[in-house]
Amino acid sequence: MSDVGLLFVGAVLIINGVMLLGTITDKAAAPLNFFVGVLQVVTPTFLIMTADGDRAIIAGAAGLYLFGFTYLWVGINAATGWPGEGLGWFSLFVAAAAVGYAIYTWQTGGRVFTVIWLAWALLWFLFFLLLALGRTRLSRFTGLVAIAEGVLTAAVPAALALTGLWRDSTGAALIAAVLAVVALAVLWWAGRVPGRPASAA
C-alpha cells in the first residue's frame, strides 16, 4: 500500500469510527468513503496494469481492493440507504484475506506490517459481527477500534514513511503487538456502553 494511500486510509477509518460512535451520520461520512474508495481501486488497477507480470507488485496491489471496495460500499449504502448485511459478509472475506496477507507479509520480510495486517483482520471481523450478525452492542467498541487503528495502523505509519523515519524489525513488531493487545483491552473497557445500531463499516 502506498504511503499516501495509507495516510488517507487512516483518515477514513477515523471518520467511520466517529460515525459508529454516533457523532456524525452515515451520509456525512459518505464523501470521504467515496474519495478513498476510488483511490484504493484506481491505484491497484494502475499498478497491476503496469506490473509487467511482477507477482510481488500484483500481490501487494490486489490487497488494496479489499479496502477500496469496503469504502465504496460504505459510501453507496450511506447514499442509498441500502442495508449493511452484504457489506458485513464481505467484511468476513476481508478479515480472512487480511490474515493471509499477514502470513505473506511475514514470509516476505515484513514484521510490523504483519501485526498491522492482523489488526486490520480483527477490525473487519468486528464489522462482520456488527453488520452481518447484528451484534449492535459492539458498535461503540468497533468505533473506538476503528479510530485507534486509523491513527496507529495507518496515519502514523504513513507519516513516518513519508518523512523517512519508518523502521521495521522483529523487535518493533513485538512492541507493536504488545501495545495492540493493551490498547484492545483499554478500548474494550471503554466500549462496554451499548452502541446504536450500525448501518456501515
N, C-alpha and C positions, 0 to 999 in steps of 0.2 A: 504494500500500500504506500503511495507517495506521501511524503511528509505534509504537503499542502492538503491533500485529501484527508489525511488523518486528523489534521487540525480542525477541519470542518465537520468531521465525524464527531469530534469532541463537542462541538457547538450543538449539533442536532441531538446528541444524546442528552445533553444538559436541558435543552428545551423540552424534549419529550419527557424527561424526568419531572420537570416542573409541571408539565401538562398532567402527568399521572398523579401528582400531588393535588391537582385541582386548582392550581393557581392561575392557569390560563386555559382557554378552551382548546378543543381539538382543531377547530378552524384557525385559531390564532397560531398554532404550531404548524399548520399545513404548508405555508410558503417555504419555510426553511427545509422541510422534508422533501418538497419537490426539488428545490435547488440542489441539495446534497444528493438526492436520489439520482437526478440526471447526471451529476458529476461522477457518481460512482457507477454509472452504466456506460457513459460515453468514454471515460478513461480506460477501463479494461478492454472495451471494444477496440479502441485505437491500439492499445498495447498488443493485443492478440493479433490484430491485422498486420502489425509491423514486426512481430516477433521472429519471423523467418524460421519458424519451427523450433525455436528455443523453448524446451519444455519447462525450464525454471521460470522464465518470464510468463509463459502461458498459465502455469500453475498459480503463480502469485496473482496474476490479473484475474483469474477465474474467481478467486475468493472475494474480490470486490463486488461481484454481482450479488453475493449473499446479502450485503448491506444495502447496495443500491436498490434492489427490489424491495427490501423491507421498507426503506424510507419512502419510496414511491407509493407503496401500498398504504402506508400510514397517511400520506397526503391525499390519496384517492378516497380512502374511507372517510377522512375528515370532510372532504369536499362533497361527497355524495351521501353520506350518512349510512353507507353500507355497513353491515355487521363485521365484527373483528374476528370471527371464528376461523375463517380461512387464513388470515394473517397469523393467527395463533398456531395453526398446524404447520404453516410454512416455517414459523419460528422454531419448531421442533427439528425440522430438517436443518435449519441454520445451526442450531446448537450441536447436532451430531456432526455436521461438516466442520464446525469450529474445533471440535475435539480432534478430528482427523488432521486439520491444519496445524494444531498444536504438536501432534506427533511428527508431522512433516517438518515443521519448523525446527524441532529439536534435532531431527536427523540431519538437517542441512546446516546445523551450527548455531541457530538462533537460541538464545537462552531466555532473556527477559521476555521476548515476544511469545515464547511458549507459554509463559504464565499469563500474558495478556490474552492470547487466544482462548485459554481455559476460562479466564474471567468473562470473555465475551460469550462463551458457551453457556456459562451459568446465567448470564443476563437474558439471553434469548430463550433459555429453558424457563425462566420466570415469565417471559412474555407468553410462552406456550401455556403455562399453568393459568395465567391471568385471562388470556383471551380465548383459548380453545376450551379450557375446562371450567372457566367461570369462577376461578378462585379469587374473587374480588377482595377478599381480606388481605391479599398480597399487594394491593395497589400501592399503598404507601411505601412498603419495603422495596418494591420494584422501582418506584420512582426515585427513591433515595439511592439505590444501587446504580440506576441509570445516570444520575447526576455525578456520583462518585467516579464511575467508570469513564464518563465523558471527560472528566478532569484528569484522572490518574492513568488511564489506559490509552488516551487519545491526545488530548490537548497538551499535556506536559511532555510526553514522549515526542510529539511533533515539534514542539517549541525547542526542545533540546537538540533534536536532529537538525532543525533549520538553522540553529546557531552554532552547529558543530560541536556541541557538548555531549552528545549521546555516547554512552559507553555500555558495552554488553559483556557480560561474563557470567559464569555459573554462580559466583558469589552474589552478584547483583540480582540474579534470578531468585536465589534463595531468600534474599532480603525482601524482594517484591512479593514472593509467595507468603511469607510470614505476615507482612503488612496487609496483604489481601485478606487473610484469614481473620486478623484482628479487626480490620475495617468492616468485614461482613458481620462479625459478632456485634459490633457497635451499631451498625445500621439495622440489624435485626431487632435489637433492643429499642432503637429509636422508631422503628416502623411497626411496632406492635399495635398501634392505634388502627382500627379497621379503616380502609380507604373506600373511596367511591368506586362504583363500577367503571371499568375502563373500556374504551372503545378503540384504542390504538396503542401501538407499542412505543 
